[in-house]
Amino acid sequence: MKRYLGLLLLLAVAAQSAATDGTAILGASVSVEAVHLSAARAGESSHLQFRIRNDSRERLVLLRVESAVSSAGRIEARVGASEWADIGSIAIPADSTLDVGSTHLRIVIERVESELRADASVPVRLQFNRGFLTLSAHVTGP
């Protein structure tokens, strides 16, 4: 019985360890590249851009974006010639690629707490319906 409980405890610890590693949760079926944040002064908003590839057989949904430089992030879509609306999440269909930060889809990192200068790197965490990925965003712009 002790041996059985020990094995269960070991499995629970292993599962918890995997849950803290985004790559282990999402696996090799999801890749993200060209991750950039626009330069911004403290108190201003920045825009996050990236390309995501979902090679899995299931739809992937981006639910939330967290950043070390702000506690607020918003997922938006263009709804008119110059109007944007908060859409709350982005679905990435199975076996497809999506450019986030294009002319019709963007992520706004609101009220950055400190200046984002060109060539800096900022940790960004993407929360999905099946797990998360933590990435390093390269700051671009003046």
N, CA, C and O atoms as a GROMACS GRO file, in nm:
protein
  568
    1MET      N    1   0.081  -0.119   0.000
    1MET     CA    2   0.000   0.000   0.000
    1MET      C    3   0.086   0.126   0.000
    1MET      O    4   0.057   0.221  -0.072
    2LYS      N    5   0.194   0.128   0.081
    2LYS     CA    6   0.284   0.244   0.084
    2LYS      C    7   0.349   0.263  -0.052
    2LYS      O    8   0.364   0.376  -0.099
    3ARG      N    9   0.387   0.153  -0.114
    3ARG     CA   10   0.450   0.160  -0.245
    3ARG      C   11   0.352   0.223  -0.346
    3ARG      O   12   0.392   0.307  -0.427
    4TYR      N   13   0.226   0.182  -0.342
    4TYR     CA   14   0.122   0.234  -0.430
    4TYR      C   15   0.102   0.384  -0.408
    4TYR      O   16   0.094   0.460  -0.504
    5LEU      N   17   0.094   0.427  -0.281
    5LEU     CA   18   0.078   0.569  -0.250
    5LEU      C   19   0.198   0.650  -0.294
    5LEU      O   20   0.185   0.762  -0.343
    6GLY      N   21   0.316   0.592  -0.277
    6GLY     CA   22   0.439   0.659  -0.322
    6GLY      C   23   0.438   0.680  -0.472
    6GLY      O   24   0.477   0.786  -0.520
    7LEU      N   25   0.393   0.580  -0.546
    7LEU     CA   26   0.384   0.590  -0.692
    7LEU      C   27   0.283   0.697  -0.731
    7LEU      O   28   0.309   0.775  -0.823
    8LEU      N   29   0.169   0.702  -0.664
    8LEU     CA   30   0.068   0.805  -0.692
    8LEU      C   31   0.124   0.944  -0.665
    8LEU      O   32   0.100   1.037  -0.743
    9LEU      N   33   0.196   0.960  -0.556
    9LEU     CA   34   0.257   1.088  -0.523
    9LEU      C   35   0.358   1.128  -0.630
    9LEU      O   36   0.361   1.244  -0.672
   10LEU      N   37   0.440   1.035  -0.673
   10LEU     CA   38   0.539   1.062  -0.777
   10LEU      C   39   0.471   1.105  -0.907
   10LEU      O   40   0.516   1.199  -0.972
   11LEU      N   41   0.363   1.039  -0.945
   11LEU     CA   42   0.289   1.076  -1.066
   11LEU      C   43   0.226   1.214  -1.052
   11LEU      O   44   0.226   1.291  -1.148
   12ALA      N   45   0.174   1.246  -0.935
   12ALA     CA   46   0.115   1.378  -0.912
   12ALA      C   47   0.219   1.488  -0.923
   12ALA      O   48   0.192   1.593  -0.981
   13VAL      N   49   0.338   1.465  -0.868
   13VAL     CA   50   0.447   1.563  -0.878
   13VAL      C   51   0.490   1.579  -1.023
   13VAL      O   52   0.514   1.691  -1.069
   14ALA      N   53   0.501   1.470  -1.096
   14ALA     CA   54   0.539   1.477  -1.238
   14ALA      C   55   0.435   1.554  -1.318
   14ALA      O   56   0.471   1.634  -1.404
   15ALA      N   57   0.307   1.531  -1.290
   15ALA     CA   58   0.201   1.602  -1.361
   15ALA      C   59   0.207   1.751  -1.330
   15ALA      O   60   0.188   1.833  -1.420
   16GLN      N   61   0.234   1.787  -1.205
   16GLN     CA   62   0.244   1.927  -1.168
   16GLN      C   63   0.364   1.993  -1.237
   16GLN      O   64   0.355   2.107  -1.282
   17SER      N   65   0.474   1.922  -1.245
   17SER     CA   66   0.592   1.975  -1.313
   17SER      C   67   0.562   2.000  -1.459
   17SER      O   68   0.601   2.104  -1.513
   18ALA      N   69   0.493   1.909  -1.525
   18ALA     CA   70   0.457   1.927  -1.666
   18ALA      C   71   0.364   2.045  -1.682
   18ALA      O   72   0.371   2.116  -1.782
   19ALA      N   73   0.277   2.067  -1.585
   19ALA     CA   74   0.180   2.176  -1.594
   19ALA      C   75   0.246   2.313  -1.586
   19ALA      O   76   0.185   2.411  -1.627
   20THR      N   77   0.367   2.323  -1.534
   20THR     CA   78   0.434   2.452  -1.527
   20THR      C   79   0.522   2.477  -1.648
   20THR      O   80   0.582   2.584  -1.659
   21ASP      N   81   0.531   2.383  -1.737
   21ASP     CA   82   0.611   2.397  -1.858
   21ASP      C   83   0.517   2.400  -1.978
   21ASP      O   84   0.462   2.297  -2.017
   22GLY      N   85   0.498   2.520  -2.036
   22GLY     CA   86   0.404   2.535  -2.146
   22GLY      C   87   0.430   2.442  -2.262
   22GLY      O   88   0.336   2.394  -2.325
   23THR      N   89   0.556   2.417  -2.293
   23THR     CA   90   0.588   2.330  -2.404
   23THR      C   91   0.539   2.189  -2.379
   23THR      O   92   0.492   2.122  -2.471
   24ALA      N   93   0.548   2.143  -2.254
   24ALA     CA   94   0.502   2.008  -2.222
   24ALA      C   95   0.351   1.996  -2.239
   24ALA      O   96   0.302   1.890  -2.277
   25ILE      N   97   0.278   2.102  -2.212
   25ILE     CA   98   0.132   2.098  -2.222
   25ILE      C   99   0.088   2.105  -2.368
   25ILE      O  100   0.007   2.024  -2.411
   26LEU      N  101   0.140   2.200  -2.444
   26LEU     CA  102   0.096   2.219  -2.581
   26LEU      C  103   0.169   2.128  -2.678
   26LEU      O  104   0.118   2.100  -2.787
   27GLY      N  105   0.285   2.081  -2.641
   27GLY     CA  106   0.360   1.989  -2.726
   27GLY      C  107   0.420   2.059  -2.848
   27GLY      O  108   0.416   2.181  -2.861
   28ALA      N  109   0.475   1.977  -2.934
   28ALA     CA  110   0.543   2.028  -3.053
   28ALA      C  111   0.444   2.070  -3.162
   28ALA      O  112   0.486   2.120  -3.266
   29SER      N  113   0.315   2.052  -3.139
   29SER     CA  114   0.215   2.083  -3.242
   29SER      C  115   0.185   2.232  -3.251
   29SER      O  116   0.113   2.275  -3.341
   30VAL      N  117   0.238   2.313  -3.158
   30VAL     CA  118   0.215   2.458  -3.160
   30VAL      C  119   0.349   2.528  -3.161
   30VAL      O  120   0.436   2.500  -3.079
   31SER      N  121   0.366   2.622  -3.255
   31SER     CA  122   0.489   2.700  -3.259
   31SER      C  123   0.455   2.848  -3.276
   31SER      O  124   0.358   2.884  -3.342
   32VAL      N  125   0.537   2.932  -3.214
   32VAL     CA  126   0.517   3.076  -3.220
   32VAL      C  127   0.649   3.138  -3.263
   32VAL      O  128   0.755   3.101  -3.213
   33GLU      N  129   0.642   3.232  -3.357
   33GLU     CA  130   0.764   3.298  -3.404
   33GLU      C  131   0.737   3.446  -3.428
   33GLU      O  132   0.623   3.491  -3.425
   34ALA      N  133   0.845   3.519  -3.452
   34ALA     CA  134   0.840   3.662  -3.480
   34ALA      C  135   0.760   3.737  -3.373
   34ALA      O  136   0.664   3.807  -3.404
   35VAL      N  137   0.801   3.720  -3.246
   35VAL     CA  138   0.730   3.781  -3.133
   35VAL      C  139   0.789   3.920  -3.106
   35VAL      O  140   0.906   3.933  -3.070
   36HIS      N  141   0.706   4.023  -3.125
   36HIS     CA  142   0.752   4.161  -3.110
   36HIS      C  143   0.653   4.243  -3.029
   36HIS      O  144   0.532   4.222  -3.037
   37LEU      N  145   0.706   4.336  -2.952
   37LEU     CA  146   0.627   4.438  -2.882
   37LEU      C  147   0.671   4.574  -2.937
   37LEU      O  148   0.789   4.595  -2.962
   38SER      N  149   0.577   4.665  -2.955
   38SER     CA  150   0.614   4.798  -3.000
   38SER      C  151   0.668   4.879  -2.883
   38SER      O  152   0.624   4.864  -2.769
   39ALA      N  153   0.765   4.965  -2.912
   39ALA     CA  154   0.822   5.052  -2.809
   39ALA      C  155   0.712   5.144  -2.755
   39ALA      O  156   0.622   5.184  -2.828
   40ALA      N  157   0.720   5.176  -2.626
   40ALA     CA  158   0.620   5.263  -2.563
   40ALA      C  159   0.679   5.327  -2.438
   40ALA      O  160   0.767   5.270  -2.374
   41ARG      N  161   0.629   5.445  -2.405
   41ARG     CA  162   0.666   5.511  -2.280
   41ARG      C  163   0.580   5.456  -2.167
   41ARG      O  164   0.473   5.400  -2.192
   42ALA      N  165   0.626   5.472  -2.045
   42ALA     CA  166   0.548   5.431  -1.928
   42ALA      C  167   0.411   5.497  -1.933
   42ALA      O  168   0.400   5.617  -1.957
   43GLY      N  169   0.306   5.418  -1.910
   43GLY     CA  170   0.169   5.468  -1.914
   43GLY      C  171   0.101   5.456  -2.049
   43GLY      O  172  -0.021   5.465  -2.058
   44GLU      N  173   0.179   5.434  -2.155
   44GLU     CA  174   0.122   5.416  -2.289
   44GLU      C  175   0.092   5.269  -2.314
   44GLU      O  176   0.125   5.182  -2.234
   45SER      N  177   0.028   5.243  -2.427
   45SER     CA  178  -0.001   5.106  -2.468
   45SER      C  179   0.101   5.060  -2.570
   45SER      O  180   0.157   5.140  -2.645
   46SER      N  181   0.123   4.929  -2.573
   46SER     CA  182   0.213   4.866  -2.669
   46SER      C  183   0.133   4.759  -2.744
   46SER      O  184   0.032   4.710  -2.693
   47HIS      N  185   0.178   4.725  -2.863
   47HIS     CA  186   0.110   4.621  -2.941
   47HIS      C  187   0.202   4.499  -2.954
   47HIS      O  188   0.320   4.512  -2.985
   48LEU      N  189   0.144   4.383  -2.929
   48LEU     CA  190   0.215   4.256  -2.938
   48LEU      C  191   0.184   4.192  -3.073
   48LEU      O  192   0.067   4.184  -3.112
   49GLN      N  193   0.287   4.146  -3.142
   49GLN     CA  194   0.270   4.079  -3.270
   49GLN      C  195   0.342   3.945  -3.267
   49GLN      O  196   0.448   3.932  -3.207
   50PHE      N  197   0.283   3.845  -3.333
   50PHE     CA  198   0.350   3.716  -3.349
   50PHE      C  199   0.276   3.633  -3.452
   50PHE      O  200   0.162   3.662  -3.488
   51ARG      N  201   0.343   3.531  -3.498
   51ARG     CA  202   0.283   3.433  -3.591
   51ARG      C  203   0.275   3.302  -3.515
   51ARG      O  204   0.373   3.257  -3.455
   52ILE      N  205   0.156   3.240  -3.518
   52ILE     CA  206   0.137   3.114  -3.446
   52ILE      C  207   0.092   3.006  -3.544
   52ILE      O  208   0.005   3.028  -3.628
   53ARG      N  209   0.153   2.890  -3.529
   53ARG     CA  210   0.120   2.774  -3.612
   53ARG      C  211   0.062   2.665  -3.523
   53ARG      O  212   0.124   2.624  -3.425
   54ASN      N  213  -0.058   2.619  -3.558
   54ASN     CA  214  -0.124   2.511  -3.485
   54ASN      C  215  -0.126   2.388  -3.576
   54ASN      O  216  -0.211   2.376  -3.664
   55ASP      N  217  -0.033   2.296  -3.554
   55ASP     CA  218  -0.024   2.174  -3.634
   55ASP      C  219  -0.104   2.059  -3.575
   55ASP      O  220  -0.098   1.947  -3.626
   56SER      N  221  -0.179   2.086  -3.470
   56SER     CA  222  -0.256   1.978  -3.408
   56SER      C  223  -0.386   1.954  -3.486
   56SER      O  224  -0.417   2.026  -3.581
   57ARG      N  225  -0.459   1.853  -3.445
   57ARG     CA  226  -0.588   1.822  -3.508
   57ARG      C  227  -0.704   1.890  -3.436
   57ARG      O  228  -0.820   1.869  -3.471
   58GLU      N  229  -0.672   1.972  -3.334
   58GLU     CA  230  -0.774   2.041  -3.257
   58GLU      C  231  -0.758   2.192  -3.266
   58GLU      O  232  -0.647   2.243  -3.283
   59ARG      N  233  -0.868   2.262  -3.256
   59ARG     CA  234  -0.867   2.407  -3.251
   59ARG      C  235  -0.797   2.452  -3.123
   59ARG      O  236  -0.813   2.389  -3.018
   60LEU      N  237  -0.721   2.558  -3.132
   60LEU     CA  238  -0.651   2.616  -3.017
   60LEU      C  239  -0.710   2.755  -2.995
   60LEU      O  240  -0.733   2.828  -3.091
   61VAL      N  241  -0.735   2.792  -2.870
   61VAL     CA  242  -0.795   2.923  -2.841
   61VAL      C  243  -0.703   3.001  -2.748
   61VAL      O  244  -0.671   2.957  -2.638
   62LEU      N  245  -0.660   3.118  -2.794
   62LEU     CA  246  -0.584   3.210  -2.710
   62LEU      C  247  -0.683   3.285  -2.623
   62LEU      O  248  -0.770   3.357  -2.673
   63LEU      N  249  -0.670   3.268  -2.492
   63LEU     CA  250  -0.766   3.324  -2.397
   63LEU      C  251  -0.718   3.451  -2.330
   63LEU      O  252  -0.797   3.539  -2.296
   64ARG      N  253  -0.586   3.461  -2.312
   64ARG     CA  254  -0.533   3.571  -2.233
   64ARG      C  255  -0.386   3.591  -2.262
   64ARG      O  256  -0.315   3.497  -2.298
   65VAL      N  257  -0.340   3.714  -2.246
   65VAL     CA  258  -0.199   3.748  -2.261
   65VAL      C  259  -0.155   3.819  -2.135
   65VAL      O  260  -0.218   3.916  -2.091
   66GLU      N  261  -0.045   3.772  -2.077
   66GLU     CA  262   0.012   3.835  -1.958
   66GLU      C  263   0.153   3.883  -1.991
   66GLU      O  264   0.223   3.822  -2.073
   67SER      N  265   0.192   3.990  -1.928
   67SER     CA  266   0.324   4.047  -1.955
   67SER      C  267   0.387   4.096  -1.826
   67SER      O  268   0.317   4.133  -1.731
   68ALA      N  269   0.519   4.095  -1.823
   68ALA     CA  270   0.592   4.145  -1.706
   68ALA      C  271   0.583   4.296  -1.695
   68ALA      O  272   0.618   4.352  -1.590
   69VAL      N  273   0.538   4.366  -1.801
   69VAL     CA  274   0.537   4.512  -1.799
   69VAL      C  275   0.398   4.572  -1.781
   69VAL      O  276   0.384   4.694  -1.774
   70SER      N  277   0.295   4.487  -1.772
   70SER     CA  278   0.159   4.539  -1.756
   70SER      C  279   0.068   4.430  -1.700
   70SER      O  280   0.088   4.311  -1.726
   71SER      N  281  -0.031   4.471  -1.626
   71SER     CA  282  -0.127   4.374  -1.572
   71SER      C  283  -0.251   4.365  -1.661
   71SER      O  284  -0.343   4.288  -1.632
   72ALA      N  285  -0.255   4.443  -1.769
   72ALA     CA  286  -0.373   4.445  -1.855
   72ALA      C  287  -0.336   4.422  -2.001
   72ALA      O  288  -0.247   4.488  -2.055
   73GLY      N  289  -0.405   4.328  -2.063
   73GLY     CA  290  -0.388   4.302  -2.205
   73GLY      C  291  -0.525   4.280  -2.267
   73GLY      O  292  -0.616   4.229  -2.202
   74ARG      N  293  -0.540   4.320  -2.392
   74ARG     CA  294  -0.669   4.311  -2.460
   74ARG      C  295  -0.650   4.251  -2.599
   74ARG      O  296  -0.559   4.290  -2.671
   75ILE      N  297  -0.736   4.157  -2.636
   75ILE     CA  298  -0.735   4.097  -2.769
   75ILE      C  299  -0.843   4.168  -2.850
   75ILE      O  300  -0.960   4.169  -2.812
   76GLU      N  301  -0.804   4.228  -2.963
   76GLU     CA  302  -0.897   4.309  -3.041
   76GLU      C  303  -0.902   4.267  -3.187
   76GLU      O  304  -0.807   4.209  -3.241
   77ALA      N  305  -1.017   4.297  -3.250
   77ALA     CA  306  -1.035   4.276  -3.394
   77ALA      C  307  -1.089   4.405  -3.455
   77ALA      O  308  -1.162   4.480  -3.391
   78ARG      N  309  -1.052   4.427  -3.580
   78ARG     CA  310  -1.101   4.545  -3.651
   78ARG      C  311  -1.248   4.522  -3.687
   78ARG      O  312  -1.284   4.417  -3.742
   79VAL      N  313  -1.332   4.622  -3.655
   79VAL     CA  314  -1.474   4.609  -3.685
   79VAL      C  315  -1.523   4.716  -3.783
   79VAL      O  316  -1.641   4.719  -3.817
   80GLY      N  317  -1.435   4.799  -3.828
   80GLY     CA  318  -1.469   4.904  -3.924
   80GLY      C  319  -1.341   4.955  -3.985
   80GLY      O  320  -1.235   4.896  -3.970
   81ALA      N  321  -1.352   5.066  -4.055
   81ALA     CA  322  -1.235   5.122  -4.121
   81ALA      C  323  -1.125   5.158  -4.022
   81ALA      O  324  -1.007   5.141  -4.051
   82SER      N  325  -1.164   5.209  -3.905
   82SER     CA  326  -1.063   5.247  -3.805
   82SER      C  327  -1.104   5.212  -3.663
   82SER      O  328  -1.043   5.260  -3.568
   83GLU      N  329  -1.205   5.130  -3.647
   83GLU     CA  330  -1.256   5.094  -3.515
   83GLU      C  331  -1.210   4.954  -3.476
   83GLU      O  332  -1.202   4.863  -3.560
   84TRP      N  333  -1.179   4.938  -3.346
   84TRP     CA  334  -1.138   4.808  -3.292
   84TRP      C  335  -1.231   4.769  -3.179
   84TRP      O  336  -1.281   4.856  -3.107
   85ALA      N  337  -1.254   4.640  -3.162
   85ALA     CA  338  -1.339   4.590  -3.054
   85ALA      C  339  -1.267   4.479  -2.978
   85ALA      O  340  -1.197   4.398  -3.038
   86ASP      N  341  -1.286   4.477  -2.847
   86ASP     CA  342  -1.231   4.371  -2.763
   86ASP      C  343  -1.310   4.243  -2.792
   86ASP      O  344  -1.431   4.240  -2.774
   87ILE      N  345  -1.240   4.138  -2.836
   87ILE     CA  346  -1.310   4.013  -2.870
   87ILE      C  347  -1.285   3.903  -2.767
   87ILE      O  348  -1.346   3.796  -2.774
   88GLY      N  349  -1.197   3.927  -2.672
   88GLY     CA  350  -1.178   3.835  -2.560
   88GLY      C  351  -1.091   3.714  -2.587
   88GLY      O  352  -1.020   3.671  -2.496
   89SER      N  353  -1.094   3.659  -2.707
   89SER     CA  354  -1.012   3.540  -2.738
   89SER      C  355  -0.993   3.530  -2.890
   89SER      O  356  -1.061   3.596  -2.968
   90ILE      N  357  -0.898   3.446  -2.928
   90ILE     CA  358  -0.871   3.421  -3.070
   90ILE      C  359  -0.865   3.270  -3.091
   90ILE      O  360  -0.791   3.201  -3.022
   91ALA      N  361  -0.943   3.219  -3.185
   91ALA     CA  362  -0.938   3.077  -3.220
   91ALA      C  363  -0.839   3.057  -3.335
   91ALA      O  364  -0.844   3.127  -3.435
   92ILE      N  365  -0.751   2.959  -3.317
   92ILE     CA  366  -0.657   2.920  -3.423
   92ILE      C  367  -0.700   2.781  -3.468
   92ILE      O  368  -0.679   2.684  -3.395
   93PRO      N  369  -0.758   2.770  -3.587
   93PRO     CA  370  -0.807   2.640  -3.634
   93PRO      C  371  -0.696   2.536  -3.642
   93PRO      O  372  -0.578   2.570  -3.649
   94ALA      N  373  -0.736   2.410  -3.641
   94ALA     CA  374  -0.640   2.300  -3.656
   94ALA      C  375  -0.567   2.315  -3.788
   94ALA      O  376  -0.624   2.359  -3.888
   95ASP      N  377  -0.439   2.278  -3.787
   95ASP     CA  378  -0.355   2.279  -3.907
   95ASP      C  379  -0.359   2.413  -3.981
   95ASP      O  380  -0.383   2.418  -4.102
   96SER      N  381  -0.336   2.522  -3.906
   96SER     CA  382  -0.336   2.654  -3.969
   96SER      C  383  -0.237   2.748  -3.901
   96SER      O  384  -0.186   2.720  -3.793
   97THR      N  385  -0.211   2.859  -3.968
   97THR     CA  386  -0.122   2.963  -3.918
   97THR      C  387  -0.199   3.093  -3.910
   97THR      O  388  -0.281   3.123  -3.997
   98LEU      N  389  -0.172   3.171  -3.806
   98LEU     CA  390  -0.241   3.299  -3.788
   98LEU      C  391  -0.139   3.406  -3.752
   98LEU      O  392  -0.053   3.385  -3.666
   99ASP      N  393  -0.148   3.520  -3.820
   99ASP     CA  394  -0.064   3.635  -3.787
   99ASP      C  395  -0.142   3.726  -3.694
   99ASP      O  396  -0.242   3.786  -3.733
  100VAL      N  397  -0.096   3.736  -3.570
  100VAL     CA  398  -0.158   3.824  -3.473
  100VAL      C  399  -0.079   3.955  -3.476
  100VAL      O  400   0.044   3.956  -3.462
  101GLY      N  401  -0.150   4.064  -3.496
  101GLY     CA  402  -0.084   4.192  -3.513
  101GLY      C  403  -0.094   4.237  -3.658
  101GLY      O  404  -0.026   4.330  -3.700
  102SER      N  405  -0.180   4.170  -3.732
  102SER     CA  406  -0.203   4.206  -3.872
  102SER      C  407  -0.299   4.324  -3.878
  102SER      O  408  -0.327   4.387  -3.776
  103THR      N  409  -0.349   4.353  -3.995
  103THR     CA  410  -0.439   4.467  -4.012
  103THR      C  411  -0.577   4.443  -3.953
  103THR      O  412  -0.655   4.537  -3.940
  104HIS      N  413  -0.610   4.320  -3.917
  104HIS     CA  414  -0.744   4.290  -3.866
  104HIS      C  415  -0.748   4.232  -3.724
  104HIS      O  416  -0.856   4.216  -3.667
  105LEU      N  417  -0.633   4.202  -3.668
  105LEU     CA  418  -0.626   4.136  -3.537
  105LEU      C  419  -0.506   4.190  -3.460
  105LEU      O  420  -0.397   4.200  -3.516
  106ARG      N  421  -0.526   4.224  -3.332
  106ARG     CA  422  -0.412   4.275  -3.254
  106ARG      C  423  -0.430   4.246  -3.106
  106ARG      O  424  -0.540   4.220  -3.058
  107ILE      N  425  -0.316   4.252  -3.035
  107ILE     CA  426  -0.317   4.241  -2.890
  107ILE      C  427  -0.256   4.370  -2.835
  107ILE      O  428  -0.145   4.408  -2.871
  108VAL      N  429  -0.331   4.435  -2.749
  108VAL     CA  430  -0.288   4.560  -2.689
  108VAL      C  431  -0.243   4.533  -2.546
  108VAL      O  432  -0.320   4.479  -2.466
  109ILE      N  433  -0.121   4.569  -2.515
  109ILE     CA  434  -0.069   4.563  -2.378
  109ILE      C  435  -0.089   4.704  -2.323
  109ILE      O  436  -0.021   4.798  -2.363
  110GLU      N  437  -0.183   4.717  -2.230
  110GLU     CA  438  -0.225   4.849  -2.184
  110GLU      C  439  -0.137   4.904  -2.071
  110GLU      O  440  -0.088   4.829  -1.987
  111ARG      N  441  -0.120   5.034  -2.073
  111ARG     CA  442  -0.053   5.108  -1.965
  111ARG      C  443   0.072   5.038  -1.913
  111ARG      O  444   0.076   4.991  -1.799
  112VAL      N  445   0.174   5.030  -1.998
  112VAL     CA  446   0.297   4.965  -1.955
  112VAL      C  447   0.355   5.039  -1.835
  112VAL      O  448   0.349   5.162  -1.827
  113GLU      N  449   0.410   4.963  -1.743
  113GLU     CA  450   0.457   5.020  -1.616
  113GLU      C  451   0.592   5.088  -1.627
  113GLU      O  452   0.625   5.176  -1.547
  114SER      N  453   0.671   5.048  -1.725
  114SER     CA  454   0.801   5.112  -1.747
  114SER      C  455   0.824   5.123  -1.897
  114SER      O  456   0.762   5.052  -1.976
  115GLU      N  457   0.913   5.212  -1.935
  115GLU     CA  458   0.939   5.236  -2.076
  115GLU      C  459   0.987   5.109  -2.146
  115GLU      O  460   1.072   5.036  -2.095
  116LEU      N  461   0.932   5.084  -2.264
  116LEU     CA  462   0.977   4.973  -2.349
  116LEU      C  463   1.066   5.033  -2.458
  116LEU      O  464   1.017   5.101  -2.548
  117ARG      N  465   1.194   5.007  -2.449
  117ARG     CA  466   1.290   5.063  -2.544
  117ARG      C  467   1.328   4.960  -2.649
  117ARG      O  468   1.332   4.840  -2.622
  118ALA      N  469   1.357   5.008  -2.768
  118ALA     CA  470   1.396   4.921  -2.879
  118ALA      C  471   1.510   4.829  -2.838
  118ALA      O  472   1.602   4.871  -2.768
  119ASP      N  473   1.503   4.706  -2.882
  119ASP     CA  474   1.602   4.599  -2.860
  119ASP      C  475   1.595   4.535  -2.722
  119ASP      O  476   1.674   4.444  -2.693
  120ALA      N  477   1.504   4.578  -2.637
  120ALA     CA  478   1.484   4.510  -2.508
  120ALA      C  479   1.407   4.380  -2.532
  120ALA      O  480   1.347   4.361  -2.637
  121SER      N  481   1.410   4.291  -2.434
  121SER     CA  482   1.332   4.167  -2.438
  121SER      C  483   1.238   4.166  -2.319
  121SER      O  484   1.277   4.202  -2.208
  122VAL      N  485   1.113   4.125  -2.342
  122VAL     CA  486   1.011   4.124  -2.238
  122VAL      C  487   0.944   3.988  -2.236
  122VAL      O  488   0.899   3.940  -2.340
  123PRO      N  489   0.935   3.923  -2.119
  123PRO     CA  490   0.863   3.795  -2.112
  123PRO      C  491   0.712   3.816  -2.130
  123PRO      O  492   0.653   3.907  -2.072
  124VAL      N  493   0.653   3.730  -2.210
  124VAL     CA  494   0.510   3.734  -2.238
  124VAL      C  495   0.455   3.593  -2.222
  124VAL      O  496   0.517   3.496  -2.268
  125ARG      N  497   0.341   3.581  -2.158
  125ARG     CA  498   0.279   3.448  -2.139
  125ARG      C  499   0.146   3.444  -2.213
  125ARG      O  500   0.058   3.527  -2.190
  126LEU      N  501   0.132   3.348  -2.302
  126LEU     CA  502   0.010   3.328  -2.378
  126LEU      C  503  -0.068   3.214  -2.313
  126LEU      O  504  -0.017   3.102  -2.304
  127GLN      N  505  -0.189   3.242  -2.269
  127GLN     CA  506  -0.273   3.141  -2.204
  127GLN      C  507  -0.374   3.088  -2.306
  127GLN      O  508  -0.453   3.164  -2.362
  128PHE      N  509  -0.371   2.957  -2.328
  128PHE     CA  510  -0.460   2.891  -2.423
  128PHE      C  511  -0.559   2.800  -2.351
  128PHE      O  512  -0.547   2.777  -2.231
  129ASN      N  513  -0.655   2.750  -2.425
  129ASN     CA  514  -0.752   2.656  -2.369
  129ASN      C  515  -0.686   2.524  -2.330
  129ASN      O  516  -0.742   2.450  -2.250
  130ARG      N  517  -0.569   2.492  -2.385
  130ARG     CA  518  -0.500   2.367  -2.356
  130ARG      C  519  -0.367   2.386  -2.283
  130ARG      O  520  -0.288   2.292  -2.274
  131GLY      N  521  -0.341   2.505  -2.232
  131GLY     CA  522  -0.214   2.529  -2.162
  131GLY      C  523  -0.162   2.668  -2.191
  131GLY      O  524  -0.238   2.758  -2.226
  132PHE      N  525  -0.032   2.685  -2.177
  132PHE     CA  526   0.027   2.817  -2.196
  132PHE      C  527   0.167   2.804  -2.255
  132PHE      O  528   0.230   2.699  -2.250
  133LEU      N  529   0.213   2.915  -2.309
  133LEU     CA  530   0.352   2.928  -2.355
  133LEU      C  531   0.407   3.058  -2.299
  133LEU      O  532   0.339   3.161  -2.301
  134THR      N  533   0.530   3.055  -2.250
  134THR     CA  534   0.598   3.176  -2.208
  134THR      C  535   0.706   3.204  -2.310
  134THR      O  536   0.789   3.118  -2.340
  135LEU      N  537   0.705   3.325  -2.364
  135LEU     CA  538   0.794   3.363  -2.473
  135LEU      C  539   0.868   3.491  -2.438
  135LEU      O  540   0.833   3.560  -2.343
  136SER      N  541   0.971   3.522  -2.515
  136SER     CA  542   1.041   3.647  -2.502
  136SER      C  543   1.007   3.734  -2.622
  136SER      O  544   1.034   3.696  -2.737
  137ALA      N  545   0.949   3.852  -2.597
  137ALA     CA  546   0.913   3.944  -2.704
  137ALA      C  547   1.023   4.046  -2.722
  137ALA      O  548   1.071   4.105  -2.625
  138HIS      N  549   1.064   4.067  -2.846
  138HIS     CA  550   1.166   4.165  -2.880
  138HIS      C  551   1.097   4.299  -2.902
  138HIS      O  552   1.001   4.308  -2.980
  139VAL      N  553   1.144   4.405  -2.835
  139VAL     CA  554   1.083   4.538  -2.850
  139VAL      C  555   1.139   4.603  -2.976
  139VAL      O  556   1.261   4.609  -2.996
  140THR      N  557   1.048   4.652  -3.060
  140THR     CA  558   1.087   4.717  -3.186
  140THR      C  559   1.032   4.859  -3.191
  140THR      O  560   0.934   4.890  -3.123
  141GLY      N  561   1.094   4.942  -3.268
  141GLY     CA  562   1.046   5.079  -3.285
  141GLY      C  563   1.148   5.180  -3.238
  141GLY      O  564   1.260   5.145  -3.200
  142PRO      N  565   1.108   5.306  -3.241
  142PRO     CA  566   1.202   5.414  -3.205
  142PRO      C  567   1.242   5.410  -3.059
  142PRO      O  568   1.320   5.494  -3.014
   0.00000   0.00000   0.00000
